[in-house]
Amino acid sequence: MKTFEVQFRYRDRNEETVESTVKVEASSLPGAVGKAAREFVKGLDRKQRFDMNKNGLDITAKSVGTTTSAEAETSAEAAAG
């Protein structure tokens, strides 16, 4: 699995820019954007969703790194020991 950092930006009703960054693990960039978008929208209330839909949502995604199961197990063992 690869780790991606997805940044969301939209303008709210007060013309202020709202930004949020979500880190997700996925096998591909489109999968990461979809997963991060679901998490981001789930955290918004009704008015924030309206503002996001009205003014548009800017999405920026980049790959941060690759995580393999062996690396994760080694990190977990090091932290536990």
C-alpha positions as CSV (number, residue, x, y, z in Angstrom):
1,M,0.0,0.0,0.0
2,K,1.1,3.5,-0.7
3,T,0.5,6.5,1.5
4,F,-1.0,9.6,-0.1
5,E,-1.5,13.1,1.3
6,V,-4.7,14.7,-0.1
7,Q,-5.4,18.4,0.5
8,F,-8.9,19.8,0.1
9,R,-9.7,23.5,-0.2
10,Y,-13.0,25.5,-0.7
11,R,-14.3,29.0,0.1
12,D,-17.0,29.3,2.7
13,R,-19.9,31.8,2.9
14,N,-17.7,34.4,4.5
15,E,-15.2,34.2,1.6
16,E,-12.6,32.6,3.8
17,T,-10.6,29.7,2.4
18,V,-11.0,26.4,4.4
19,E,-8.2,23.9,4.0
20,S,-7.9,20.3,5.3
21,T,-5.3,17.6,4.7
22,V,-6.0,13.9,5.0
23,K,-3.4,11.1,4.9
24,V,-4.7,7.8,3.5
25,E,-3.3,4.5,2.5
26,A,-4.4,3.1,-0.9
27,S,-3.0,1.1,-3.8
28,S,-3.6,3.9,-6.4
29,L,-4.0,7.7,-6.6
30,P,-7.7,7.6,-7.6
31,G,-8.5,5.2,-4.8
32,A,-6.7,7.5,-2.3
33,V,-8.6,10.6,-3.5
34,G,-12.0,8.7,-3.2
35,K,-11.2,7.4,0.2
36,A,-10.0,10.8,1.5
37,A,-13.0,12.6,-0.1
38,R,-15.4,10.3,1.8
39,E,-13.6,11.0,5.1
40,F,-13.5,14.8,4.4
41,V,-17.1,15.2,3.5
42,K,-18.2,13.0,6.4
43,G,-16.7,15.5,8.8
44,L,-18.6,18.5,7.4
45,D,-22.0,19.8,8.5
46,R,-24.9,20.8,6.3
47,K,-23.9,24.4,5.7
48,Q,-20.2,23.5,5.0
49,R,-21.3,20.9,2.4
50,F,-23.5,23.5,0.8
51,D,-20.6,26.0,0.6
52,M,-18.3,23.4,-0.8
53,N,-20.8,22.4,-3.5
54,K,-21.6,26.0,-4.4
55,N,-18.1,27.3,-4.6
56,G,-16.3,24.2,-5.8
57,L,-13.7,22.0,-4.2
58,D,-10.0,22.0,-5.0
59,I,-8.3,18.7,-4.5
60,T,-4.5,18.3,-4.5
61,A,-2.9,14.8,-4.0
62,K,0.6,13.6,-3.7
63,S,2.3,10.4,-2.9
64,V,4.1,10.4,0.4
65,G,5.6,7.0,0.5
66,T,5.2,3.2,0.2
67,T,4.3,1.0,3.1
68,T,4.8,-2.7,2.9
69,S,3.5,-5.2,5.4
70,A,7.1,-6.2,6.4
71,E,7.9,-2.5,7.2
72,A,4.7,-2.1,9.2
73,E,5.4,-5.2,11.2
74,T,9.0,-4.1,11.9
75,S,7.8,-0.7,13.0
76,A,5.2,-2.2,15.3
77,E,7.7,-4.6,16.9
78,A,10.2,-1.8,17.4
79,A,7.6,0.4,19.1
80,A,6.4,-2.5,21.3
81,G,9.9,-3.6,22.3
